[in-house]
Amino acid sequence: MITPQPETLYFDSDETTGYPNSPLPVLMYRDVIDIVDAEALADTLETMFEQHGWPPAWRYHLYDFDHFHSTAHEVLGIFRGQARARLGGPNGRELMLCAGDVLVLPAGVGHASLEADDDFCMVGAYPPGQKPEIERGDPAQLEAAMARVANVAMPESDPVGGSLKSLWRQDA
């Protein structure tokens, strides 16, 4: 399998909503795996994440409220349906997520489902030792959230075997 180049999306912190976001880009891999059967696709995504050092944690949908994780990076592998999602918090950018897509979110980046198929579902995973807390933006807590985001360890590898290490360079 040839790993496609990801689209990179950048989101600045938002003082008005309290979303820290990240100086690191979101990595959007489109059509990473072309398997029609949803269960086989979910299994394949979980195997791929595991092989690249991101142990699968759950299968679920995307919450319909803006939230972020200041204590963990996250990968979302869509295995069934599609959704219109928002990244970057309430003032962020909308995009479509479809089966076969993989989204790598740096700690702090807001995300939410705005509209989804009834059967929309994803596999979620985190780098070893990272535990996500579900947080919502609070302008009074933005500085503390940004400090937590800055302290999240860089992953050893890209969950799809791509170019995370070069795209998430500390000096970028």
Secondary structure, DSSP 8 states (H G I E B T S, - for coil): ------EEEEE--BTTTTB--EEEEEEEE-SS---SSHHHHHHHHHHHHHHTT--EEEEE---SS-BB-SS--EEEEEEESEEEEEESSTTSEEEEEETT-EEEE-TT--EEEEEE-TT-EEEEE--TT-----B---GGGHHHHHHHHHTS---SS-TTSSSHHHHT-TT-
